[in-house]
């Protein structure tokens, strides 16, 4: 599993690069592809620059692939891959769908396009806690009033993020609270991701991705937009295009993995947000993570103990 945009932090990937040459090579390749020192931005900041979505997106992608390559160098390769929003690009790289060089440039542009699609202040996102999805969808429909607001991320039972015009998001949030939501809170984001307001960004990104060499995946990739396994390169491209303005169906992604017989998932990249979501979705899944040398060793030890049990 590969994390999305909410996982950036100064220093991410640094300890991996110091410990493992294969991880350092990933950052060096990203620096060369982008034409600036992304590695320095990740390791040293400033945080204000790292938080700009055009920087955040290639940074998280690179840190995630660096962690995955450290795992691979120790003989651990995935049988399935999936990623949350931006994380689907990391999954595509590890599944051999896209070369890293092309992916980091594509997600930097993706960040620029998403930021430019809606003027700052016009859009918003809000997390709705402890309310069923059908009730949230009804609240969004009632709150539209000629604007856009809709579920953007279905993260886990009881956690849904909505996105759209700021005033419509506020109206929907109030309706959700009246319907019984425990909390409805605005998120500190730079744009209303994964809703219809992102269509201009989707159209621009589609033209970029059409020019890239998408290959068939070496392992099944469960995409965000349909929550189904894809392996065909063209289908992988189509999913990445459509997810820009579509709901991230993360709960269904995890349920699909479990339904396919997956019993252990590893979150690869900065943070453990997805690990927490997976535990809420399916308590039967074993959840591990890798973001630095310590967590890598812990994960390898846990897997080895399981094999010998």
Secondary structure, DSSP 8 states (H G I E B T S, - for coil): -B--GGG--TTTTHHHHHH-HHHHHHHHHHHHHHTS-HHHHHHH--HHHHTSHHHHHHHHHHHHHHHHHHHHHTT---SEEEBSTTHHHHHHHHTTSS-HHHHHHHHHHHHHHHHHHS-TTTEEEEEEES--HHHHHHHHHHH-TTS-EEEEEEEETTEEEEEEEHHHHHHHHHHHHHTT-SEEEE---SS--SSGGGHHHHHHHHHHHHTS-----SSEEE-TTT-SEE-SHHHHHHHHHHTTTS-B-HHHHHHHHHHTT--EEEEESS-SHHHHHHHHH-TTSEEEEESSHHHHHHHHHHHHHHHH-
